[in-house]
Amino acid sequence: MQPTTSEEFANFAQKLELVSERDLDAAWTELGGRNIPVEDLANLLLRREVLTGYQRDRLLRGDQRGYFYGSAKILYQVGAGSFARVYRAVNVNDGAQLAVKVLRSRYTQDAEKCRWFRREGEMGRLVRHPNICAIEDVGQENNSIYITMEFVEGQTLRELVKIRGALDPGRAINLLDQMCAGLEYAHRRGMTHGDIKASNILISSLGQVKLVDFGLARIDADTADKALSNAKTDKGENLRTLDYATLEKLAGMKDDGIRSDVYFLGTMGYMALAGASALVDSRDRAVRADPRRYTSVVPLHTRAPGAPRDFVDVVNRMMLLDPMERYQTVSDARRALEPLLEKYPIGSGITTSDRSVPTPPAGEKGAVAADGLPVIESQPKKARAIMLVETSGRAQQQLKEFFGKLGFRVLLTENPLRALARFSTTPLPADCLVISTQSLGEEAITAFNKLTTDPFYSQVPAILLIGQKQREIATQAVVDERRRVLVTPFHTRDLTSLLEAIIGDGA
């Protein structure tokens, strides 16, 4: 039942063990009593960081589930796929950060999909390697099946390439070698991945690769996919993803898990070097099942003419359509990469003998950006980042996707004061601070005005997002050349023009 009074909200949150009596006593004292609007109490607990925006929104709706999965307390949603949602969480026992993958409710009545989801999670618990995202627990909470795993602070290979474009050869070789290391470990234990793709390659802020989702996408196969992939019953034999099944049917090899993993690992090296996918990206099953998707791959040396020939040769062999000509194991591919790791160290760029693209301008040769990626003429000068202050989980996801499409890495926080504290450091954590008034209201205005009135923040570019229903408070915002107000909804060109004006070249 949806709470209508602050007392009901407090009792509801305490019953669910999201707040303590001590937290509530402090809140009642600050608010001067209990006869207050329910939203005031909810927002105060949010500002005090007792609740997250995700928790607050669900409590206000009266949702009784979705806060805990085993020992993991959900903080907010970080992603969603066709068969599962992913949340950031904290272990209530030791405070460790976790990621929680929860099977979508529409699959909970499908016994086969539930069985495969649980099976893959249990198999993942047996695999422990620095380049594989560790699965900690598999269980069921009420009617929801979940998997908890280590949380990786970073981005996927897809996100990295979208922001940076083609990576320098040393960086690409290093990442591919780490992928091979994790997969080599799994293969030796009889476990293939079955769904190697850029969104399943996580890269931590320290540059460490983590493979995720060993075979989990198999549960998203429909009847047509299973027919194509020659899927079998649950007798220890694997279901195949549509992409793998199409490749194997084209090559005339069924259930060729190890060599199929090698092929798709090669496409990761291709993407890192070329800054683009080797295969046509599509969610259309007809496109993914079309053999021409594999026979019409643009040659890597055409996409990346300046890449070292010896590395291109390794990637090309990994991607040969004839599995007998491909590297037969991931270990074979690693051995081929080993001499290249020393020849092309991270940040070295391309050696003179291999370079066929313009060299960096004078003064920039060997320059390295904050994320450790070298700055060369064919790439953006630096990866652009936005820090977004927003408490609504849905709005966070929408804005993150929106800015991501513009090529920005998005840092999230729900607390405007914490954002100001982050921007009091050098170097700045992001190129621009975006504060949303959607749920923060005047608190967002106060933080925004701090930027324009305090000389300490004079160099911090910022945008205040104001909804149509909050236009009246826009007059309270103090703006200048580097701090602007933008009313939603807005057109993409309005935002890009604004970012260019306050950030400068590269926005």
Secondary structure, DSSP 8 states (H G I E B T S, - for coil): ----SHHHHHHHHHHTTSS-HHHHHHHHHHHTSS-S-HHHHHHHHHHTTSS-HHHHHHHHHT--SSSEETTEEEEEEEEE-SSEEEEEEEETTT--EEEEEEE-GGGTT-HHHHHHHHHHHHHHHT---TTB--EEEEEEETTEEEEEEE---EEEHHHHHHHH-S--HHHHHHHHHHHHHHHHHHHHTT---S---GGGEEEETTS-EEE--SSGGGGG--HHHHHHHT---TTT-----HHHHHHHHHHT-TT-HHHHHHHHHHHHHHHHHHSS-SS-----HHHHT-THHHHT---HHHH-TTS-HHHHHHHHHHT-SSTTTS-SSHHHHHHHHHHHHHHS-TT----TTT--S----TTTTT-B-TTS-B--TTS-SS--EEEEE---HHHHHHHHHHHHHTT-EEEEES-HHHHHHHTTSSS-SSSEEEEE-TTTTHHHHHHHHHHHH-GGGTT--EEEEE-GGGGGGGGG----SSEEEEESS--HHHHHHHHHHHH-TT-
